[in-house]
Amino acid sequence: MLIDLHTHSSVSDGTETPAELMLTARAAGLDVVALTDHDTTDGWAAAQDARPAGLTVVPGMELSCRWFPDDQPPISVHLLAYLFDPDSPALSAERARLREERLSRGERIVEALAADGYPVLWAEIVEASAGGVVGRPHVARALVRAGVVESVDAAFATLLHHRSPYYVTKADTDVRQGIALVRAAGGVPVFAHGLATKRGRVVGDDAVAAMAEAGLLGLEVDHPDHSDEERRHLRGLAADLGLIVTGSSDYHGSNKTTPIGVCATDPAQFEALVAAGTGAAPFRD
């Protein structure tokens, strides 16, 4: 079985609609795909309706979180949440807050860029998102369309980098609170790309252990942004902490060059994840 547990559609920062993503997954030979858009479940129904026969779809989400060290600035971390109840009041409220935070942050970034003469307009970016959760990738695509940068990656490496004067922080969820919200909604929380050092600062093993104590159930080990050594380290850490091990592509369509299915989850680990989720069920035949 080929199982990819981390993909994004145009409902957040991917370039394919949920229906198109389902076809891409099937064409790539996937047996299981998880839809994990940022801070939203809005693509679940469309994915379920468009699911090709034989493809299992795991409803999920990627929650924007922060780890707060005692003696350092906060570190951005992402929490994959699977098979939770989408109507859970507390988690629904936090999703709504994060979406509004993304919108406000995006608008402030665009206003600052425009004030310095960059040809970007917030209204056009929102319109181009077609109802998706607008974030930095949408701003990056606008910069590409305007000819300011040659690619989305170039935008993130320069104008949208966290050291750029145009960067704006957002008030993400404390990761331990996020874990508690997901568990209370019957979901399975998995720490996403936890050692992706190429993305910036990462947390230490002590933080992962604290997350596990707070109810974390899994680690995303096999990810395109993890080196072989980072994967070995995470696999050992997962074994020490008794956590489920997942693998995935973090597919974003044409926003990134990573193909769907490039990293995968072991079937036994997938079954353990499904068994742990009580808030929702996979969409399958």
N, C-alpha and C positions, 0 to 999 in steps of 0.2 A: 504494500500500500504506500502511496505517496501522499503525505500529510503536511500541509503548510498552514500554520496557525497564526499568521500575522500578515494581513493585507489591508490595503486602504482603497476606498472608492472616491468618487467625486463628491460624496456626501461630506467628506472632510478634505484631505489634501492629495488624494489620488486623481488621476486623469480619466478613469473609466467609470461609467455609471455602475451601480451594483449589478445590473443585468449584464452589462458588458464584461464585468469582472468575472461573473459566473462562467461565461463562455470562454474567457481566457484561461480560467482554471481548468476547465474540461479539456480544452484544446492542448494544454500542457501535460495532460495525463494525470492530473490530480484526482485522488479519490476523496480527499477531505480538504476543505478550505475554510478558514475562519475569517469572517469580516470583522475588522477591529478598527473602525474609524475613530478619530480623536473625539472623545467626550460626547459622543452621540450614538444613539441606536436608530437613527432615522432611516438607515439603509436596510434594516433587517427585513421589512416586509417585501421590498422590491427584490432582494436577494432570494427570499423564499419563493416568491412568485416566478422568478426567472430560473430557478435551479434546474439544471438539466438532470434527466434520469440518471441515477447511479452516482451522482455527486452528493456527498454529505456536506452540509454547511453548518458551521459552528457559529452561533451568534455571539458576538463579543464587542469589545470596546477597548481603546487605549486611553487610560486616564492620566491627565497631566498632574504630576505630583512633585513634591520637594522633600529632600532629606535635610534636616536641620542639625548639623554637627554642633557640638558644644562650643568649639573654639574657632570655627571657620564660617564663611558665608554659606548660605543654603546651596545645595546641589540639586540641579534638575534631574529628576528620575521619572520614568514612565512605568505605569502599571497596566499590564494586560488583564482584562477582566472577561471571563467566559461564563456563559450559561447562567447569568443572573436574571432576576425578575426585573424587566424593564420598567415596571410600574411601582417599584419600591420607592416610597415617598422620599426618604432621605437621600438615596442615590440619585433620584430624578432631580431633586433640588440642587445637588452639587453639580450634576451635569449642566443644568441650566446656568448656574453661576459661572462655570468655566467657559461655556460658550460666549456669554456676555463679556467675560474677561478677554477672550480672544478677539472679539470684535472691537472692543475699546482699544486694546493694544495695537491691533492692525491699523486702525484709523489714526492713532497717534504717530505710528511709524510713517505712514503715508503723508500725513500733514507735514512732518519734519522734512521728509525727502522733497516734497513739492515746494516747501518754503526755500529750499536751497537750489531750486531750479530743475529738479529731476521731473521729467514729464509723466507723472503718475497721478491718477485721479481716483479717490476712494469710491465714488459712485460707480465708476466703470469696473473697478475690481470686484465690488459686490455683485454687480450684474453678471460679470463673467463667471462668478462662482456658481451660478445656477442654483442658488439655495443652499450650497454647502457651507460648512463651518469655516469661515474665512480666517486664514492665518498667514504666517510668513511665506509659505509656498505660493500662495496666490499673489502676494506682493512681488515675489521673485519672478513669477511668470509675467507679470505686468512690466517689470524692468527688462525682461528679455524681449517682449513685444515692442517696447519702446526703443530697443537697440542700445540700451545703457550697458548691459552685460550680455555675454554670449550664451550663457546657460543658467539654469536654476542653481547648479552647484557653484558657479562663479558668483552669483548674487549672495549666496550664503557665506561664501569665503571672504566677501568684501563688505558691501553695504548692509547686509543683514546679519553679519557676524556679531557674536555677543560682545566683542570689543569695539564695535562700530559706534560712533556717536549717535547713530539713528536707532540703536537697539533699545527696546523698551522691555522691562521685566513684567511678568504677570504673576498674579497671586494664585499660585497653584496650591493644590491640596497637600497637606502633610501626608506623607506616604502611609504612615501608620493609621491615620484616619481613613485614607482611601481603602486600605486593606480591610478595615473594620466595616466600612460601608458595603464593600463587595461581598464579604462573608455574610453580613446580615441580610443581603438580598439573595442569598443562596448561591452566590457565584464562586468562581475559582480565580483567585488573584495570582498572577505570575509576573515576576520582575523582568521587564523587557531590557534587552541589550545592556546588561548591567556593567560590562567591562569594555564598552565601546570607547576606548580612550581617544580615538580619532575625533570623537564628537565633543570632547572637552573633559572636564573633571568628572571622576567617577567615585562612587562610595567604596569604602573598604569592607572587608569580610565581617567586621564587627557590626556594620550597618545592616548587612544582609541577615546576620544572625538575629539582630533585633527585629527585623521585618518578619522573620520566621516565627519568632516568639509572639509577634502581634497577629499571626494568622496567615502569613504568606504560605502558599501551597506549591509554588513552582518557580523555576528559573529558566529563562530563555537562554540556552547555552549555544546552540548552533545558529549563528546569525552572521550575515555577510560582513558586518563591521567588527567581528571578533576574530582575532588571530588564532592560530592553532594552539598556542600556549595559553591564551585567554580561555579558550574552550576547555582545555584540559583542567585549568584551575577551577572554572565554574562547575565542571562535571564532578570534580572531587568535593567541592563545597556543597553541591546538591546532595551528594551521597552522605556527607557528614551530617547534614541538617534534615535528611529524610524528605527532600523536596522532589517533585515531579520535574523531569527534564524535557524541555520542548525545543523545537527547531523550526525556523521559518525564514521566509525571504524578506519580510517587511516591504512587500511589493507596493509601489506607488504609481504604476503605469509608466508613462513617459517622463514623469518628474525625476525618476532615477533610472540608471542603466541596469539595475539588478533585475534579472528575470524572475518570474514567479516560480516557486518550487525549488529554488537553488539550494535552500537548506530545508530539512524536513524533520518531522517528529517520529520517533519510533512508535509503532502501533501499540505496544504494551503501555507506553507512557500516555498515549492518547486515551486509551481505555481507562487508565487511572484518573485522568483529568475528567472524563465524562462521568465517571462514577462519583466524583466529588462534587459535581454541580447539581443543585436541586432547584434552582430558580427558573430554569428554562431547559429545553431539550434541543439537541441538534435537529436540523431540518434534513430529513432523509427519507428514503423509500421505506 
